[in-house]
Amino acid sequence: MNVRTVFAIFWILTLLFTASCRNKEKPKSNRDHVLTRVAPQKDYLSLIISLDTLSPAQYKKAIYRENDLLKHVPDSSTNSFYHFFRAKKYNLEKKRDSALAEYKKMNEQQNDDVALFKNFLILNHSLGSGAVEATLTNQILSGMQTAERSKSRITYLFYDLLARAYFQNDNTREAFTYAERYYKNHPFKLHPVIKQRYYDISFLLASDMGNFDKMMLYNVKARNLAKSIGDSLAIARTYDNEARIYDRQGQYDKTLMCSRIYFNYLKKTNNLNDIAYNNLATSFMRNKQLDSAIYYYNGAIDFLNKNEPGNPKSASYKGLIEAYKIKGDYNNAFRLADYTYALEIKEIKRIEAVKVAELHEKYETEKKDRNIAELNSRNVLNEKIILQQRWTLGLAFLIFLGVLSFFYIIYRQQRLKERNKLLQSENQRLNIEQKLLQAQLNPHFIFNAIANLQGLVTSGDTREFLRYLAAFSKLLRSILEQSRKDFIDLDEEISSLDNYLQLQQMRFTGLFEYHITADDNLSLENILIPPMLIQPFVENSIEHGFRNIQHKGILNIIFKVENDQLVINVDDNGSGLTRKEIPKQKKQSLAQIILKERLDVLFKSKGLEAKFVVEDKKNTGGQGVLVQIVIPVVKD
């Protein structure tokens, strides 16, 4: 593919892609005014003109959006712009034949601008990227003259089309003239996207003419514009353009400087490509820095092997051959020359295959045009047949689903029966485990806690309910964990007591206060204690000692060491022990019996002393009950 063909393709695509690096910029330009103004007035031509200012992603989104909107409008088939957006959608999907068919359906009777626009679209579709025939050039000239006479707002489109046609026919000066007319007559010529496109095209044309002054002029304008809008990638691209200028002027040291700037930016932004490697390598070679040139030519080859495997390009190999020749390394040069020759033969075959494909596509297009009428006449019948087939397939599918569901239900029932048998056995095992765990807890406490939860739910105090439930679940978890152990850390027992007492305070609001203290010489983390040792006495103080008193209850729990024994006092100022409370104390008495048995197993069976004493303070002139528990000091 020669340089002019590359330029032509670039010109075709630049309308869409010069904005790709400007997504961050959202100027309040005329485009925004048009986009907000045209929608209610259905001025679709103004909307289409404003699409020039969009990035590729925005352009694609706008095409699909308008196509979706217009296809729901009544009598959309008579609306020219419905066919336009449909054609653009086909173009985006690379369905060129379908796009051309839609362009031809546009209703040119709506107004002069629409007729001109339709003519432009068909001519633009026919332009291609190669040499332009005289007939097509004359048609473009005729369309331009018509647009100028009617002072159409889309005249600039014909200028752009004619500039491309002249360029593809090697008439660069005329192309430059019409490119300038295109820019001056563009409705959005002040928009950065349009200005950048114009500067890029002008640079290419000046390069083709060998006019270094104009090349530098438009490159400087492009750089200033990129700086003004903060487009760093566009700024870097101007250094690549500047390198081309210096290269053609033979100022290879400046070429290398600019190529390095451009290459380093692409590397920094992770946008490197094989062309950037090649350009930098060529700059090094022209500055007689052969090792660096070889390094970057190899970098281009490695880049292609990594990112485009199976698609080698001969340019890097040719540069390597030249570098090795200058360096005097003829063995490597000869080896690469042989490989490059094979690559070029392969590329020639590929190009020939593309040309054959293009000829075939042209033949198929003409063939399709002849068949369009026949296909349209059969379309309605085919749609009816397809609809009937869909209904038939849908019904068959539903029947199939019904049969499948029937057998699946039977299969599931059998599986469920088997699972139920297993679940029954598992439930029996879990029930036994659950009963064992429940036996380790205090049923009376759990009942009261749940009753209090119900009261909180009924009162509607959601926050207090959640706080109570969190504390209750935390306590239950600690009790369950501790029930599997013979001993726990003293600080863990104190933490459980604290949680339990906070829970009881939430249950009996304002009924009592409590204090838990421990001697300073106690190492809470190193001293061990049987779990749930103190809780039964604490519960008894709250449930029986504080329930029917007129004063505020005070509960003190004290941990201290005396004579190598851990002494725990549970002291309250409640109602004390009374005879009428004895029937209600059965659960507590049972708890004391269980506690005595635990102390016997844990300590007395090993010859250690452990006991607890319950004292009614009325006997000594006081108020309440004092419980003293004495156990050996057990350290971790």
C-alpha positions in Angstrom: 0.0 0.0 0.0 1.6 3.3 -1.1 1.8 6.5 0.9 -0.9 8.3 -1.1 -3.4 5.5 -0.4 -2.6 5.7 3.3 -3.2 9.4 3.2 -6.5 8.9 1.4 -7.7 6.4 4.0 -6.6 8.7 6.7 -8.6 11.5 5.2 -11.7 9.4 5.0 -11.4 8.3 8.7 -10.1 11.5 10.2 -13.6 13.1 10.5 -14.4 10.5 13.1 -11.1 9.8 14.8 -9.4 13.1 15.3 -11.6 13.7 18.3 -10.8 10.4 20.0 -8.2 12.0 22.3 -10.5 14.9 23.4 -13.0 13.0 25.4 -12.0 14.9 28.5 -12.9 18.3 26.9 -16.6 19.4 26.9 -16.6 23.0 25.7 -19.9 24.9 25.7 -19.7 25.4 22.0 -22.3 25.9 19.3 -22.6 22.1 19.1 -24.3 22.0 22.5 -26.7 24.8 21.4 -27.6 22.8 18.3 -28.1 19.5 20.1 -30.5 21.1 22.5 -32.3 23.2 19.9 -32.8 20.7 17.1 -34.5 17.9 19.0 -37.9 19.7 19.7 -37.9 21.2 16.1 -36.8 17.9 14.4 -34.0 19.8 12.7 -32.1 16.6 11.9 -29.8 18.1 9.4 -28.4 20.4 12.0 -28.0 17.5 14.3 -26.2 15.6 11.6 -23.8 18.5 11.0 -23.1 18.7 14.7 -22.0 15.0 14.7 -18.7 16.2 13.2 -17.7 17.4 16.7 -18.2 14.1 18.5 -15.6 11.5 19.4 -15.9 8.1 17.7 -17.6 6.5 20.7 -20.1 9.4 21.0 -20.7 9.4 17.3 -21.6 5.7 17.4 -23.8 6.1 20.4 -25.7 9.0 18.7 -26.2 7.0 15.5 -27.7 4.1 17.3 -29.8 6.3 19.5 -31.4 8.2 16.7 -31.9 5.1 14.7 -33.8 3.5 17.6 -35.9 6.6 18.0 -36.8 7.1 14.4 -37.8 3.5 13.7 -40.7 4.0 16.2 -42.0 7.1 14.5 -45.2 6.7 12.4 -44.5 6.4 8.6 -40.8 6.2 9.3 -40.2 4.7 5.9 -41.0 8.1 4.3 -38.6 10.0 6.6 -35.3 10.6 4.9 -33.4 10.8 8.2 -34.7 7.4 9.3 -32.9 6.0 6.2 -29.8 8.1 6.9 -29.3 6.9 10.4 -30.1 3.3 9.4 -27.5 3.6 6.6 -24.9 5.0 9.1 -25.7 2.1 11.4 -25.0 -0.3 8.5 -21.7 1.5 7.8 -20.6 1.1 11.4 -21.4 -2.6 11.0 -19.4 -2.7 7.7 -22.5 -3.5 5.6 -21.8 -1.1 2.7 -24.3 -2.5 0.3 -27.1 -2.2 2.8 -26.0 1.4 3.6 -26.1 2.4 -0.1 -29.6 1.0 -0.5 -30.8 3.1 2.5 -29.2 6.3 1.1 -31.1 5.7 -2.1 -34.4 5.5 -0.2 -34.0 9.0 1.2 -36.9 11.2 0.1 -35.2 14.1 -1.8 -38.5 15.8 -2.3 -38.6 17.1 1.3 -36.4 20.1 0.6 -33.3 21.2 -1.4 -30.9 20.5 1.4 -32.1 17.0 1.8 -31.7 16.3 -1.9 -28.2 17.8 -1.9 -27.4 15.7 1.2 -28.6 12.5 -0.4 -26.5 13.3 -3.5 -23.4 13.9 -1.3 -23.9 10.6 0.6 -24.1 8.6 -2.6 -21.1 10.3 -4.1 -19.1 9.9 -0.8 -20.0 6.2 -0.8 -18.7 5.8 -4.3 -15.4 7.7 -3.8 -13.4 4.8 -2.3 -9.6 5.3 -1.6 -8.1 4.9 -5.1 -7.9 7.1 -8.2 -11.2 8.9 -8.9 -12.7 8.6 -12.4 -13.5 11.8 -14.3 -17.2 11.1 -14.3 -17.4 10.9 -10.5 -15.2 14.1 -10.2 -17.6 15.9 -12.5 -20.6 14.8 -10.5 -19.0 16.1 -7.3 -18.3 19.4 -9.0 -21.9 19.6 -10.2 -23.2 18.9 -6.7 -20.8 21.6 -5.2 -22.0 24.2 -7.7 -25.6 23.4 -7.0 -24.9 23.8 -3.2 -23.1 27.1 -3.8 -26.0 28.5 -5.9 -28.6 27.6 -3.2 -26.2 28.8 -0.4 -26.8 25.5 1.3 -25.4 25.0 4.8 -23.9 21.6 3.7 -21.8 23.2 0.9 -18.7 22.5 3.0 -19.3 18.7 2.6 -18.8 19.0 -1.1 -15.6 21.0 -0.6 -14.3 18.2 1.6 -15.4 15.6 -0.9 -13.7 17.4 -3.8 -10.5 17.9 -1.8 -10.3 14.2 -1.3 -11.0 13.5 -5.0 -8.2 15.8 -6.1 -5.8 14.4 -3.6 -6.5 10.8 -4.7 -5.8 12.0 -8.3 -2.4 13.5 -7.2 -3.6 17.1 -7.6 -2.5 18.2 -4.2 -2.6 21.9 -4.8 -6.3 21.8 -5.7 -6.9 19.5 -2.8 -5.3 22.1 -0.5 -7.5 24.8 -1.8 -10.7 22.9 -1.3 -9.6 21.7 2.2 -9.2 25.3 3.1 -12.7 26.1 1.7 -14.1 23.1 3.7 -12.8 24.5 7.0 -13.8 28.2 6.4 -17.4 27.1 5.5 -17.8 24.5 8.3 -20.6 25.6 10.7 -18.5 24.5 13.7 -15.1 25.7 12.5 -14.3 27.1 15.9 -14.8 23.7 17.6 -11.4 22.1 18.6 -12.2 18.8 16.8 -12.9 20.6 13.5 -9.8 22.8 13.8 -7.6 19.8 14.7 -8.9 17.9 11.7 -8.2 20.8 9.4 -4.6 21.2 10.8 -3.9 17.5 10.4 -5.2 17.4 6.8 -3.3 20.6 5.9 -0.1 19.2 7.3 -0.5 16.0 5.2 -1.1 18.0 2.1 1.8 20.4 2.7 4.0 17.3 3.3 2.8 15.9 0.0 3.8 19.1 -1.8 7.1 19.3 0.0 6.3 22.7 1.5 8.2 22.7 4.8 7.1 26.2 5.8 3.4 25.2 5.6 4.1 21.9 7.3 5.7 23.7 10.2 3.0 26.3 10.3 0.1 23.8 10.6 2.1 21.7 13.0 2.6 24.7 15.3 -1.1 25.5 15.1 -2.0 22.0 16.0 0.4 22.0 18.9 -1.0 25.3 20.2 -4.5 24.0 19.9 -3.6 20.8 21.7 -2.0 22.8 24.5 -5.0 25.1 24.9 -7.3 22.1 25.4 -4.9 20.0 27.4 -4.7 17.2 24.9 -1.3 15.6 25.8 -1.5 12.9 23.1 -2.1 15.5 20.4 0.8 17.5 21.7 3.0 14.4 21.4 1.8 13.7 17.9 3.0 17.1 16.8 6.5 16.1 17.8 6.2 13.1 15.4 5.1 15.5 12.7 8.0 17.8 13.5 10.4 14.8 13.2 9.1 14.2 9.7 9.8 17.8 8.8 13.4 17.7 10.0 13.9 14.3 8.4 13.0 15.6 5.0 15.2 18.7 5.6 18.1 16.5 6.5 18.4 17.8 10.0 18.7 14.3 11.5 19.8 15.4 15.0 16.6 17.3 15.4 14.6 14.4 13.9 16.1 12.1 16.6 15.2 14.6 19.4 11.6 14.9 18.3 11.2 11.1 17.7 12.5 10.5 21.2 10.0 12.9 22.7 7.1 11.2 20.8 8.4 7.7 21.6 8.8 8.4 25.3 5.3 9.8 25.6 3.8 6.8 23.9 5.8 4.5 26.2 4.7 6.5 29.3 1.0 6.3 28.3 1.3 2.6 27.2 0.4 3.5 23.6 3.5 2.3 21.8 3.3 0.8 18.3 5.7 -0.7 15.8 5.7 2.5 13.7 7.0 4.5 16.6 9.8 1.9 17.1 10.6 2.1 13.3 10.7 5.9 13.2 13.0 6.1 16.2 15.3 3.4 14.8 15.5 5.2 11.5 16.4 8.4 13.3 19.2 6.7 15.1 20.5 5.1 11.9 20.5 8.5 10.0 22.5 9.8 13.0 25.0 6.9 12.5 24.0 5.4 15.9 23.7 1.9 14.4 23.5 -0.1 17.7 20.6 1.9 18.9 18.9 1.7 15.5 19.3 -2.1 15.5 17.9 -2.2 19.1 14.7 -0.3 18.1 14.2 -2.2 14.9 14.3 -5.4 16.9 11.9 -3.7 19.4 9.5 -3.1 16.5 9.7 -6.8 15.5 9.3 -8.0 19.1 6.3 -5.6 19.5 4.6 -7.1 16.4 5.3 -10.7 17.5 3.8 -10.0 20.8 0.7 -7.9 19.8 0.1 -9.1 16.2 1.4 -12.6 16.0 1.4 -14.0 12.5 1.4 -10.5 10.9 5.1 -9.6 10.4 5.9 -6.4 8.5 8.9 -6.0 6.2 9.6 -2.4 7.1 11.5 -3.3 10.3 13.4 -6.0 8.6 14.5 -3.7 5.8 15.7 -1.2 8.3 17.7 -3.9 10.1 19.2 -5.0 6.8 20.4 -1.5 6.0 21.8 -1.0 9.5 23.7 -4.3 9.3 25.0 -3.4 5.9 26.3 -0.1 7.1 27.8 -1.8 10.1 29.5 -4.4 7.9 27.6 -7.4 9.3 26.8 -8.9 6.0 25.9 -12.4 7.4 23.0 -11.0 9.4 22.0 -8.7 6.5 21.9 -11.6 4.0 19.9 -13.7 6.4 17.3 -11.0 7.0 17.2 -10.1 3.3 16.2 -13.7 2.5 13.5 -13.6 5.2 12.2 -10.2 4.1 11.9 -11.3 0.5 9.6 -14.2 1.6 7.6 -11.6 3.7 7.2 -9.3 0.7 6.1 -12.2 -1.6 3.5 -13.1 1.1 2.4 -9.4 1.3 2.1 -9.1 -2.5 -0.1 -12.2 -2.5 -2.2 -10.7 0.3 -2.7 -7.5 -1.6 -3.6 -9.4 -4.7 -6.1 -11.3 -2.7 -7.6 -8.1 -1.4 -7.9 -6.7 -4.9 -9.6 -9.9 -6.1 -12.0 -9.7 -3.1 -12.8 -6.0 -4.0 -13.6 -7.1 -7.6 -15.7 -9.9 -6.3 -17.4 -7.5 -3.9 -18.2 -5.1 -6.8 -19.6 -7.9 -8.8 -21.7 -9.1 -5.9 -22.9 -5.5 -5.4 -24.2 -5.3 -8.9 -25.7 -8.7 -8.6 -27.4 -7.7 -5.4 -28.9 -4.6 -6.9 -30.5 -6.7 -9.6 -32.0 -9.0 -7.0 -33.3 -6.3 -4.6 -36.6 -5.9 -6.3 -37.2 -9.6 -6.3 -36.2 -9.9 -2.6 -38.5 -7.0 -1.6 -41.5 -8.7 -3.3 -40.8 -11.9 -1.5 -40.1 -10.3 1.8 -43.7 -10.2 3.0 -44.3 -13.8 2.2 -41.1 -14.9 3.9 -42.0 -12.9 7.0 -45.3 -14.8 7.2 -43.6 -18.1 6.7 -41.1 -17.2 9.4 -43.9 -16.1 11.8 -45.7 -19.4 11.3 -42.4 -21.3 11.8 -41.8 -19.4 15.0 -45.3 -20.2 16.4 -44.8 -23.9 15.5 -41.3 -24.0 17.0 -42.6 -22.1 20.1 -45.5 -24.6 20.6 -43.2 -27.6 20.1 -40.7 -26.1 22.6 -43.5 -25.6 25.1 -44.6 -29.2 24.7 -41.0 -30.3 25.1 -40.7 -28.2 28.2 -43.9 -29.7 29.6 -42.8 -33.3 29.1 -39.3 -32.5 30.5 -40.9 -30.8 33.5 -43.1 -33.8 34.1 -40.2 -36.3 34.2 -38.2 -33.8 36.2 -40.9 -33.5 38.9 -41.1 -37.3 39.2 -37.3 -37.5 39.5 -37.3 -34.7 42.1 -40.0 -36.5 44.1 -37.9 -39.6 44.3 -34.8 -37.7 45.3 -36.8 -35.7 47.9 -38.1 -38.9 49.5 -34.5 -40.2 49.8 -33.4 -36.9 51.2 -36.2 -36.8 53.7 -35.1 -40.2 55.1 -31.6 -38.9 55.5 -32.9 -35.6 57.0 -35.0 -37.5 59.5 -32.0 -39.4 60.7 -29.9 -36.2 60.8 -32.7 -34.3 62.6 -32.8 -37.0 65.3 -29.0 -36.7 65.8 -29.3 -32.9 65.8 -32.1 -33.0 68.3 -30.0 -35.0 70.7 -27.1 -32.6 70.3 -29.4 -29.7 70.8 -30.9 -31.1 74.0 -27.4 -31.6 75.3 -26.5 -28.0 74.6 -29.7 -26.7 76.0 -29.0 -28.7 79.2 -25.8 -26.6 79.5 -27.7 -23.3 79.4 -30.1 -21.6 81.8 -33.6 -22.2 80.4 -35.1 -19.7 82.8 -32.7 -16.9 81.6 -33.3 -17.7 77.9 -37.1 -17.6 78.4 -36.9 -14.3 80.2 -34.6 -12.9 77.5 -37.0 -13.9 74.7 -39.9 -12.5 76.6 -38.1 -9.2 76.9 -37.4 -9.3 73.2 -41.1 -9.7 72.5 -41.8 -6.8 74.7 -39.3 -4.6 72.9 -40.8 -5.6 69.5 -44.3 -4.8 70.8 -43.2 -1.4 72.1 -41.7 -0.6 68.7 -38.3 0.4 70.2 -36.3 -1.0 67.2 -33.0 0.4 68.3 -33.2 -1.0 71.9 -34.4 -4.3 70.4 -31.4 -4.6 68.1 -29.0 -3.6 70.9 -30.6 -6.2 73.2 -30.6 -8.9 70.5 -26.9 -8.2 69.7 -25.9 -8.5 73.4 -28.0 -11.6 73.9 -26.5 -13.4 70.8 -23.0 -12.5 71.9 -23.6 -13.9 75.3 -25.1 -17.1 74.0 -22.2 -17.6 71.7 -19.7 -17.2 74.5 -21.7 -19.6 76.7 -21.8 -22.2 74.0 -18.0 -21.8 73.3 -17.1 -22.0 77.0 -19.4 -25.0 77.7 -17.0 -27.2 75.9 -14.0 -26.2 78.1 -13.1 -27.1 81.7 -11.3 -23.8 82.2 -11.3 -20.4 80.6 -9.2 -17.2 81.1 -10.4 -15.0 84.0 -10.8 -12.0 81.7 -13.0 -14.1 79.4 -15.3 -15.0 82.4 -15.4 -11.3 83.5 -16.3 -10.3 79.9 -19.2 -12.9 79.9 -20.4 -11.6 83.2 -20.3 -8.0 82.0 -22.3 -9.0 78.9 -24.8 -10.9 81.0 -25.3 -8.0 83.4 -25.7 -5.4 80.6 -28.4 -7.6 79.2 -30.1 -7.8 82.5 -29.9 -4.1 82.9 -31.6 -3.6 79.5 -34.3 -6.1 80.7 -34.8 -4.4 84.1 -34.2 -0.8 83.3 -33.1 1.2 86.4 -33.4 -1.8 88.7 -29.8 -2.1 89.8 -26.2 -1.2 89.2 -23.2 -3.4 89.2 -19.4 -3.2 89.7 -16.8 -5.8 88.8 -13.4 -5.3 90.3 -10.2 -7.3 90.5 -7.0 -6.9 92.5 -4.2 -5.1 90.8 -1.9 -8.1 91.3 -4.3 -10.4 89.4 -3.1 -11.3 85.9 -6.5 -11.8 84.1 -5.0 -13.4 81.1 -2.9 -16.0 83.0 -5.4 -17.1 85.7 -7.9 -19.8 84.7 -11.4 -20.4 86.1 -14.2 -22.9 85.4 -16.8 -21.3 83.0 -20.2 -20.2 84.2 -19.1 -20.5 87.8 -20.5 -17.2 89.0 -23.5 -16.6 86.8 -26.0 -18.7 88.8 -25.4 -16.5 91.9 -25.5 -13.3 89.9 -28.8 -14.4 88.4 -30.2 -15.2 91.8 -29.3 -11.7 93.1 -31.1 -10.1 90.2 -34.1 -12.4 89.9 -34.8 -12.8 93.6 -32.8 -10.2 95.5 -33.7 -7.0 93.4 -37.2 -7.8 92.2 -39.3 -6.6 95.1 -37.2 -3.9 96.8 -38.0 -0.2 97.1 -34.4 1.0 96.8 -31.9 0.6 93.9 -30.0 -2.6 93.8 -26.2 -2.7 94.0 -24.3 -5.7 93.0 -20.5 -6.0 93.6 -18.4 -8.8 92.2 -14.9 -8.9 93.5 -11.9 -11.1 92.5 -8.9 -11.3 94.8 -6.1 -13.7 95.8 -5.7 -14.8 99.4 -3.3 -17.5 100.6 -2.8 -18.7 97.0 -6.6 -19.1 96.7 -8.8 -17.2 94.3 -11.6 -15.7 96.3 -14.7 -14.4 94.5 -17.3 -12.4 96.4 -20.8 -11.8 95.0 -22.4 -9.2 97.2 -25.8 -7.6 96.8 -28.1 -5.3 98.8 -31.3 -7.1 97.9 -34.1 -8.6 99.9 -31.9 -11.5 101.2 -33.0 -15.0 101.8 -36.6 -15.5 102.9 -38.6 -18.6 103.6 -41.4 -17.9 101.0 -38.8 -17.8 98.3 -37.7 -21.3 98.9 -40.2 -22.9 96.5 -39.0 -20.6 93.8 -35.4 -21.5 94.4 -35.5 -25.0 93.1 -33.7 -24.2 89.9 -31.1 -22.3 91.8 -30.7 -25.1 94.4 -30.2 -27.4 91.5 -27.6 -25.0 90.0 -25.8 -25.0 93.4 -25.8 -28.8 93.4 -24.4 -28.9 89.9 -21.8 -26.3 90.9 -20.7 -28.4 94.0 -20.3 -31.5 91.8 -18.2 -29.5 89.3 -15.9 -28.3 92.0 -15.6 -31.8 93.3 -14.6 -33.2 89.9 -12.3 -30.3 89.0 -10.5 -29.8 92.3 -11.4 -32.1 95.3 -10.8 -35.2 93.2 -7.3 -34.0 92.9 -6.9 -33.2 96.6 -7.4 -29.4 96.2 -9.7 -27.3 98.3 -12.7 -25.6 96.6 -15.9 -24.4 98.1 -18.7 -21.8 98.1 -20.6 -20.2 101.0 -24.0 -18.4 100.8 -24.6 -15.9 103.7 -27.7 -13.9 104.4 -26.4 -10.6 105.6 -29.5 -10.1 107.8 -27.8 -12.4 110.3 -25.0 -9.8 110.7 -27.3 -6.7 110.6 -26.8 -6.1 107.0 -29.0 -6.2 103.9 -28.8 -8.7 101.0 -26.8 -11.8 100.3 -23.1 -12.4 100.2 -21.7 -15.4 98.2 -18.1 -16.3 98.6 -16.5 -18.8 96.2 -13.0 -20.1 97.0 -11.0 -22.1 94.4 -7.3 -22.8 93.9 -5.3 -20.4 91.7 -4.9 -22.1 88.3 -2.5 -20.5 85.9 -2.2 -20.9 82.2 
